[in-house]
Amino acid sequence: MRIILHLGGNAKRAIEAAELAASMPDAIVVVSSEDSTFYGYYDEAGIDRQRIIVNNEAWDTVTNFTHTYKLLKSLRCSKLYVITDLFHIYRAHLIALACWIGRCQVKMVPYGTEERPSDRKYAWNDFARALIWRLLGILFYDKKIKAQRRPEIKPGEKHSWLEIGI
């Protein structure tokens, strides 16, 4: 099964994901975002809402992948298309590889032309966090970021053997 993983974030990602979904009528779209304003872009592109699954439990890029992993695995993901901004692609790709390498083919679909060297400073740290999660089932995360973005999500809800906020 081909899966389009739309990493929330902004309208441009939703537009790109909707366009890709329109060109791949057999693909399922998984949106990892707390925002629900994206539906209009999919409606405009003619994407049936039955093809869209929303997971709103992530609070950062690592949890975009760790919190959708079981869902994507249950859908028998064979090819994963990750939609995000160009500036975010390096870090998102490293995280995707840590979670999915050898399990399915991962294709990055960047939007835009902006590059932010500052995003790269988080890349290897997030890669390590994702790899530790994949190998040991332990999710390390920043307590402040989680408290700011997703305070209602309780530690250990279905996604990890152990979650440690630092």
PyMOL commands that set and color helices and strands:
alter all, ss='L'
color gray80, all
select helices_A, chain A and resi 11-23+39-44+49-51+61-66+69-74+86-100+117-136+143-149
alter helices_A, ss='H'
color red, helices_A
select strands_A, chain A and resi 2-6+28-32+52-55+79-85+105-111+138-141+162-165
alter strands_A, ss='S'
color yellow, strands_A
deselect
rebuild
show_as cartoon
